[in-house]
Amino acid sequence: MLFAGLRYFVGEAVTGLWRGRRSTVLSVVTIAAALFVLGIFLTVTANLDALVARWSEAAELSVYLRDDVSLAERAEVQRALRGDPLVREVQLVTRDEALARFRRDFPDLAPAVSNPQAHPFPASFEARLVSQASEGDALESLAARLRGMRGVSDVRYDRLWLQRLQSIAALVGWGGAVVGAVLALAAALTVTNVVRLALFSRRDEIQIMELVGAPLSFIKGPFVMEGILQGALGATLALGALALAISLARGRLAAAAAGLIDASSIVGLPAATHVLVVVGGMAVGCLGALLAARRLG
């Protein structure tokens, strides 16, 4: 009985959608646009979170040494770094190695430091940090302690950039949620109007069903199913457009920023999120249809 009723609802809904296919297309496109925008925000947030995670793993604290640092002072700084639980790995970069890096990374500026005896690059320790180093005040305390040590000229670390990037990711996520909610409401209202048109076009049939005593759920069912199907179609269209947009973005970045940005690192939405987007689209369509059909009975 349940499957027979469901089959009836689906069959009538498909027939109703085909009858009002022009308005159905408008409704599906509206839902698709809302979910596409939401998907863009979700994708950007996911990629920012992945970027923060990668940068957290590669976070470094650079301790620059004075040119007149003694071997004992340098060894003391190295011991302080290796003995701290926030530090995962320590590497010494000499002045000559710093110069070689600069010439390798910035070949166009290499002539500016043509005299190897007078280049401005100091020796330094590069300390790889654990992933939790950007949280709390322990890293700030370590940096302050290192700045006070003899032979140290400056200390710089990536915590500020990581915090800013985390704030941007959170802002994008909240912004996407707000914009997605507004667009989802607009999509639900569009579905409401489409279903109302369907109700108006079939008002004689509905009146006959009411006169013969058909259950209210039996009358409303096909119209609610129309909204659900519109939502499912809109969500599927949005996911297809989103996959195409991500593919185009990867291609553009690979061509425009070769060597600077790894285009293959751009991630799409996981399969679980795809399912949630489809379910969300169906929920939006169902809500719009229920709003339209609430006057029945």
Secondary structure, DSSP 8 states (H G I E B T S, - for coil): -HHHHHHHHHHHHHHHHHHTHHHHHHHHHHHHHHHHHHHHHHHHHHHHHHHHHHHHHT-EEEEEE-TT--HHHHHHHHHHHHTSTTEEEEEEE-HHHHHHHHHHH-GGGGGGG--TTS-----EEEEEE-GGGGSSSHHHHHHHHHHTSTTEEEEEESHHHHHHHHHHHHHHHHHHHHHHHHHHHHHHHHHHHHHHHHHHHTHHHHHHHHHTT--HHHHHHHHHHHHHHHHHHHHHHHHHHHHHHHHHHHHHHHHHSTTTS-GGG-----HHHHHHHHHHHHHHHHHHHHHHHTT--
